[in-house]
Each structure stands twice: as structure tokens, then as C-alpha cells.
Amino acid sequence: MSAPNDIILFHYSYSPYARRVTWYLTLRGIEYAQCIQPPVLPRNDLTALGVNYRRIPVMSIGRDIYCDTRLILQKLEERFPNGGLGARKDDEKAIERLLEKWTVETPLFSRAAALIPTSLPAMKDPKFTKDREDFSGRPWSKDALERGRPESVAYMRSCFDLLETTLLADGRDWILKTVKPSLADIEAIWPFDWLVEMKGSMPASVVSEKQFPKVYAWIQRFRAALRAAKSTGPTPVSLKGAEAVKLIVSSEFAEPNGGVDANDPLGLKEGMEVEIYPTDSGFTHRDRGRLVTLTAREVTVALRSRVGDKEMRIHVPRTGFRVTKVGGGPTGSSML
């Protein structure tokens, strides 16, 4: 079995972040393979590839492994430029990028996640709650969530209100007034769709279709567009873990080295051994390797797979990740 377009997406179905990527692929009609992962650690398929990064989704194209949906969507736009969903005008690009930062890099999603109903079966599973405590670095219990719920509801109400009274206020169908959903819609909609879908996440007296009709109508339009795209588009190829690992380690690299910026403020050099890890969550799971790329938007390290002993390249965005020279010292530490 092969992976269409050499793309393998590691995810699980109810990951709100993974939906950002599956929605994009669906709306574009791009063929790909998927390898479904457990919602909690361990994820042995990724470990076999040498990947310590613990968040979902992860996408491979050949022996290049891309972490974080911001970078994954960027790479897909670049790899499949004809018919891309990204903005073309400078002012629209600004809106798209600001929406990405708003929903991914601010407390918005952590506030949304704090509204997971404590009655859900997963919240009664000690393995799940322990995993999420390790992931987030904060208590993840029924009592902790209930204590913080009123404040999180108020926070999310203000976010719904922002969309209702600004970007969607004039009755447009899509954020950038396009004829179909664009990348800007994906960047904005994913946490709101996730919360609306999750019954019991928010009190209807505070956040509902009654208070925010334009936001709810936008969500319904987006879901309809996804259903239409799924009905005519390709179905993802499903791979078992061992199949996916074998395909990846036997592949070629998808892209050349990006090079290391000689003027980068960290002062790192190509070939140095570094660690990379996110700064907001999952930061105890670090990938160590030889520095291959360091630019304003991306960091890449080369390391060896545990199965097949092949060189793999792990790509992460520059912002939201720390890059640290192995051995310590002031040179090579970033909190971008």
C-alpha cells in the first residue's frame, strides 16, 4: 500500500487541531493517507520514527516530519499552489495571519478546552486526565475545570461577540468575502465549531444561536461545505502503524535543507546539536538533533529513526517553540 502524494497524517478523529488539517485537505480534494493514533501516550508509531513531539496532528511527506498545524498548512499551501485556500492580497493575508495567531497562539483554545463537560466519559478516565495534566502542565480534574468554568465561559462569550460584531457583522458568508471557505475561515472557525458541537460546553443562556446568530450560521455553512467536499472528494487511505513507518523510512526527503540564517539572533550554526520543543504545552517532550534549518518561520533538525535507522527531519514553526543548543550556555536559547 502507498501514501497518495506521499502524505501521511497522524491524528485522531476528535482532535480539534487535527481538524484544521483534515478540513483543509478535504476542501482542497487532496489525496492523502492517515494513521490513526491513540488520544493519549504512548504513540508507538511516532516513537518508531524517532519523534518525541507529543502533540497531534503530525504530518509526514517522505522523510520530512511536520509538527504544528500552522506549519503543516503552510507546507500544504506551498506544495499544492494551484487552487490554494490562502489569501492573495496583502490586507487579506494580514487578516488570515492574525486569525491564526488569535486562535492558536493566544489563550483562546486553552479557555475553550477548559469548557469540556466533566460528564464526558474521557473525564472519568484517570489515564486520560493524567495524560492531559502532563500535556498542559496544570491540573486537569473535574474540580479544577468546574472552578474555572465561569471565567472561561465569559472569555469565550467575548470571542463569539468579536466575530459576531466585526468580521461577520455585515452578513458575509465567508471571512474574506470569498465564494467558498478560505484558509482564513479554517484559521478562525475551528475552536468555535468544536465548542458548538460539544453539547454542554456552554450554557445556552450565555452562548447560543440566539445571542450569536451570524457565528452559528457561519458554522453551519462551513459544515455544509465540508459535507459537499467529502461527497465528491477522495477518501483518505488508512494505514496501520507498521505500514506507515515502513513507507516513511523507505522514502526520500520531500524538500532540500533550508539553511541557517547567519544573522539569526540565536547565533546557532548549521550542524550544531540542538533541542526543539513547544513552550506552551507538551514541553517536556523534546526532539534533539542536528540543526538543518533556522529561519524566521521554521526550525528543522535531523535525527535517526528507531526503526530502520534512517535520517529523519523534524520541522517546527519558529514561534511558539524553543531552540536550545545542547550543552547549555546563553547561546542558542529562544522563547519565540
C-alpha positions as CSV (number, residue, x, y, z in Angstrom):
1,M,0.0,0.0,0.0
2,S,1.2,3.5,-0.8
3,A,0.5,7.0,0.5
4,P,-1.1,9.3,-2.0
5,N,1.1,12.4,-2.6
6,D,3.5,10.8,-0.1
7,I,1.3,12.4,2.7
8,I,0.6,10.5,5.9
9,L,-1.3,12.3,8.6
10,F,-1.0,11.0,12.2
11,H,-4.1,12.1,14.1
12,Y,-7.2,11.0,16.0
13,S,-10.7,11.9,14.9
14,Y,-11.8,14.2,17.7
15,S,-8.6,16.3,17.9
16,P,-9.7,19.9,17.2
17,Y,-6.3,20.8,15.9
18,A,-6.2,17.8,13.5
19,R,-9.5,19.0,12.0
20,R,-7.7,22.1,10.8
21,V,-5.6,19.9,8.5
22,T,-8.3,17.3,7.6
23,W,-10.7,20.2,6.7
24,Y,-8.0,21.8,4.5
25,L,-7.3,18.5,2.7
26,T,-11.0,17.8,2.2
27,L,-11.8,21.3,0.9
28,R,-8.8,21.1,-1.5
29,G,-9.6,17.5,-2.6
30,I,-6.0,16.5,-1.9
31,E,-5.5,12.7,-1.6
32,Y,-3.6,11.5,1.5
33,A,-3.1,8.6,3.9
34,Q,-3.9,8.7,7.6
35,C,-2.6,6.7,10.5
36,I,-4.9,7.0,13.4
37,Q,-3.3,7.5,16.8
38,P,-4.4,6.9,20.4
39,P,-5.6,10.1,22.1
40,V,-3.1,9.5,25.0
41,L,0.5,8.5,25.1
42,P,2.3,6.3,24.2
43,R,2.2,6.7,20.4
44,N,4.5,4.0,19.3
45,D,4.3,4.7,15.6
46,L,5.8,8.2,16.0
47,T,8.3,6.9,18.5
48,A,9.5,4.4,15.9
49,L,10.2,7.3,13.6
50,G,12.3,9.0,16.4
51,V,9.7,11.6,17.1
52,N,9.3,12.7,20.7
53,Y,6.9,15.6,20.0
54,R,3.7,14.6,21.7
55,R,1.0,16.8,20.1
56,I,-1.4,15.8,17.4
57,P,-1.5,16.1,14.4
58,V,1.8,15.3,12.8
59,M,2.2,15.1,9.0
60,S,4.9,13.3,7.1
61,I,5.8,13.9,3.4
62,G,8.5,11.4,2.7
63,R,11.1,11.5,5.5
64,D,10.2,15.1,6.4
65,I,8.0,15.2,9.5
66,Y,6.0,18.4,10.1
67,C,4.7,19.4,13.6
68,D,2.2,22.0,14.5
69,T,-0.8,22.8,12.3
70,R,0.5,26.3,11.4
71,L,3.5,24.9,9.6
72,I,1.5,21.9,8.2
73,L,-1.0,24.2,6.5
74,Q,1.8,26.5,5.2
75,K,3.6,23.5,3.7
76,L,0.5,22.2,2.0
77,E,-0.2,25.6,0.5
78,E,3.4,25.7,-0.9
79,R,3.3,22.1,-2.1
80,F,-0.1,22.4,-3.9
81,P,-0.2,26.0,-5.1
82,N,-2.8,25.6,-7.7
83,G,-6.2,26.2,-6.1
84,G,-4.7,27.1,-2.7
85,L,-7.0,28.5,0.0
86,G,-4.7,31.1,1.3
87,A,-5.2,34.8,0.8
88,R,-3.6,36.6,-2.1
89,K,-3.9,40.3,-1.3
90,D,-1.7,41.8,1.4
91,D,-4.5,43.1,3.6
92,E,-6.3,39.7,3.4
93,K,-3.0,37.9,4.3
94,A,-2.8,40.1,7.4
95,I,-6.3,39.1,8.5
96,E,-5.5,35.4,7.8
97,R,-2.3,35.5,9.8
98,L,-3.9,37.5,12.7
99,L,-6.7,34.9,12.9
100,E,-4.1,32.1,13.0
101,K,-2.3,33.9,15.9
102,W,-5.6,34.6,17.7
103,T,-6.9,31.0,17.7
104,V,-3.6,29.2,18.0
105,E,-1.1,31.4,19.9
106,T,-3.4,33.1,22.5
107,P,-5.2,31.6,25.5
108,L,-8.3,31.2,23.3
109,F,-8.1,27.4,22.9
110,S,-7.0,26.7,26.4
111,R,-10.1,28.6,27.5
112,A,-12.2,26.5,25.1
113,A,-10.6,23.3,26.3
114,A,-11.5,24.3,29.9
115,L,-15.2,24.0,28.9
116,I,-15.0,20.3,28.1
117,P,-18.0,18.9,30.1
118,T,-16.8,17.0,33.1
119,S,-19.6,14.5,32.5
120,L,-17.9,13.1,29.3
121,P,-16.6,9.5,29.7
122,A,-13.0,10.7,29.0
123,M,-13.1,13.0,32.0
124,K,-13.8,9.9,34.2
125,D,-10.7,8.1,32.9
126,P,-7.7,8.5,35.1
127,K,-5.3,7.7,32.2
128,F,-6.8,10.5,30.1
129,T,-6.8,13.1,32.9
130,K,-3.2,12.2,33.9
131,D,-2.1,12.5,30.2
132,R,-3.7,15.9,29.9
133,E,-2.0,17.1,33.1
134,D,1.3,16.0,31.7
135,F,0.5,17.7,28.4
136,S,-0.7,21.0,29.8
137,G,1.4,21.3,32.9
138,R,-1.7,22.2,35.0
139,P,-4.4,20.3,37.0
140,W,-6.9,18.6,34.8
141,S,-9.5,17.3,37.1
142,K,-13.3,17.7,37.4
143,D,-12.9,20.1,40.4
144,A,-10.3,22.2,38.6
145,L,-12.4,22.5,35.5
146,E,-15.6,23.4,37.3
147,R,-13.8,26.1,39.3
148,G,-12.6,27.8,36.2
149,R,-15.7,27.3,34.1
150,P,-17.5,30.6,34.7
151,E,-14.4,32.6,33.8
152,S,-13.8,30.5,30.6
153,V,-17.5,30.9,29.6
154,A,-17.1,34.7,29.9
155,Y,-13.9,34.6,27.9
156,M,-15.4,32.6,25.1
157,R,-18.5,34.7,25.0
158,S,-16.3,37.7,24.3
159,C,-14.7,35.8,21.4
160,F,-18.0,34.9,19.9
161,D,-19.0,38.5,20.3
162,L,-15.9,39.7,18.4
163,L,-16.8,37.6,15.4
164,E,-20.5,38.5,15.5
165,T,-19.9,42.2,15.7
166,T,-16.9,42.7,13.4
167,L,-15.9,40.2,10.7
168,L,-19.3,38.6,10.3
169,A,-21.4,41.7,11.2
170,D,-22.2,42.7,7.5
171,G,-23.7,39.3,6.8
172,R,-20.9,38.0,4.6
173,D,-20.8,34.2,4.1
174,W,-17.0,33.8,4.5
175,I,-14.4,35.8,6.4
176,L,-12.7,37.3,3.3
177,K,-15.9,37.5,1.2
178,T,-14.8,34.6,-1.0
179,V,-17.2,32.4,-2.9
180,K,-16.2,29.4,-0.7
181,P,-14.4,28.8,2.6
182,S,-10.8,30.0,2.6
183,L,-7.8,29.4,4.8
184,A,-8.9,32.4,6.9
185,D,-12.2,30.6,7.7
186,I,-10.3,27.5,8.8
187,E,-8.0,29.6,10.9
188,A,-10.9,31.3,12.7
189,I,-13.6,28.6,12.9
190,W,-12.1,25.5,14.4
191,P,-12.4,26.2,18.2
192,F,-15.9,27.7,17.8
193,D,-17.1,24.7,15.8
194,W,-15.6,22.3,18.3
195,L,-17.4,24.0,21.2
196,V,-20.7,24.3,19.5
197,E,-20.5,20.6,18.6
198,M,-19.7,19.6,22.2
199,K,-23.1,19.6,24.0
200,G,-23.0,21.0,27.5
201,S,-19.8,23.0,26.9
202,M,-21.5,26.4,27.3
203,P,-24.8,27.5,28.9
204,A,-27.4,28.3,26.2
205,S,-28.4,31.4,28.2
206,V,-25.0,32.9,27.6
207,V,-23.7,31.4,24.2
208,S,-26.2,30.1,21.7
209,E,-27.6,30.7,18.3
210,K,-30.0,33.3,19.9
211,Q,-27.1,35.5,21.1
212,F,-24.8,34.9,18.1
213,P,-26.9,34.1,15.0
214,K,-24.2,35.1,12.5
215,V,-21.5,33.0,14.1
216,Y,-23.8,29.9,14.3
217,A,-24.9,30.4,10.7
218,W,-21.3,30.6,9.6
219,I,-20.5,27.3,11.3
220,Q,-23.5,25.7,9.6
221,R,-22.4,26.9,6.2
222,F,-18.9,25.6,6.8
223,R,-20.2,22.2,7.8
224,A,-22.3,22.1,4.7
225,A,-19.3,23.0,2.5
226,L,-17.3,20.2,4.2
227,R,-20.1,17.6,3.6
228,A,-20.3,18.7,-0.1
229,A,-16.5,18.4,-0.5
230,K,-16.5,15.0,1.2
231,S,-19.2,13.7,-1.1
232,T,-17.2,14.4,-4.2
233,G,-13.6,14.1,-3.0
234,P,-11.2,11.2,-2.3
235,T,-11.4,9.1,0.8
236,P,-8.2,9.0,2.9
237,V,-6.2,5.8,2.7
238,S,-6.0,4.2,6.1
239,L,-2.6,2.8,7.2
240,K,-1.6,0.6,10.1
241,G,1.3,1.9,12.2
242,A,3.8,-0.5,10.9
243,E,2.8,0.2,7.3
244,A,3.1,3.9,7.8
245,V,6.6,3.6,9.4
246,K,7.8,1.3,6.7
247,L,6.6,3.7,3.9
248,I,8.2,6.7,5.6
249,V,11.7,5.3,6.4
250,S,11.9,3.9,2.8
251,S,11.0,7.3,1.3
252,E,13.2,10.2,0.1
253,F,13.2,13.7,1.6
254,A,10.4,16.0,0.3
255,E,12.4,19.2,0.4
256,P,16.0,20.4,0.5
257,N,17.7,21.9,3.5
258,G,16.5,25.4,4.2
259,G,19.9,26.6,5.6
260,V,20.7,28.5,8.8
261,D,20.3,32.3,8.8
262,A,23.8,33.7,9.6
263,N,22.2,36.8,11.1
264,D,19.8,35.0,13.4
265,P,19.9,36.4,16.9
266,L,20.5,33.0,18.5
267,G,23.9,32.7,16.8
268,L,23.4,29.0,16.1
269,K,25.4,27.3,13.3
270,E,24.3,24.6,10.9
271,G,25.2,21.1,12.2
272,M,25.0,22.1,15.9
273,E,23.2,19.7,18.2
274,V,20.0,21.3,19.5
275,E,16.8,20.6,21.2
276,I,13.4,21.8,20.0
277,Y,10.1,21.8,21.9
278,P,6.9,23.9,22.3
279,T,6.8,26.5,25.0
280,D,3.1,26.3,25.9
281,S,2.2,22.6,26.2
282,G,3.9,19.3,25.7
283,F,7.2,21.0,26.6
284,T,8.6,18.0,28.5
285,H,8.8,16.0,25.2
286,R,11.8,17.3,23.3
287,D,13.4,16.4,20.0
288,R,17.2,16.5,19.8
289,G,19.1,16.5,16.6
290,R,21.5,18.2,14.2
291,L,20.4,21.7,13.2
292,V,19.5,21.8,9.5
293,T,17.2,24.8,9.0
294,L,16.8,28.0,11.1
295,T,14.8,30.8,9.5
296,A,12.3,33.4,10.7
297,R,9.5,30.9,10.2
298,E,10.9,27.4,10.6
299,V,13.3,25.2,12.5
300,T,14.4,21.8,11.3
301,V,16.6,19.2,13.0
302,A,17.9,15.9,11.6
303,L,17.8,12.8,13.7
304,R,17.7,9.0,13.3
305,S,14.6,6.8,13.3
306,R,14.4,4.0,15.8
307,V,13.1,1.6,13.1
308,G,15.4,1.4,10.1
309,D,18.0,3.8,11.5
310,K,17.3,6.4,8.7
311,E,17.8,10.1,8.9
312,M,14.5,11.9,9.5
313,R,14.0,15.7,9.6
314,I,11.6,17.2,12.1
315,H,10.2,20.6,11.2
316,V,8.5,23.0,13.6
317,P,7.5,26.7,13.4
318,R,9.8,29.3,14.9
319,T,7.2,31.0,17.0
320,G,5.9,29.0,20.0
321,F,8.9,26.8,20.1
322,R,12.2,27.0,21.9
323,V,15.5,26.1,20.2
324,T,18.3,25.3,22.7
325,K,21.9,24.4,22.0
326,V,22.7,21.1,23.6
327,G,25.3,21.7,26.4
328,G,23.6,24.9,27.7
329,G,25.0,28.3,27.9
330,P,23.4,31.6,26.8
331,T,23.9,31.0,23.1
332,G,21.1,29.3,21.3
333,S,18.1,29.7,23.6
334,S,14.9,31.1,22.1
335,M,11.4,31.7,23.5
336,L,9.9,32.9,20.3
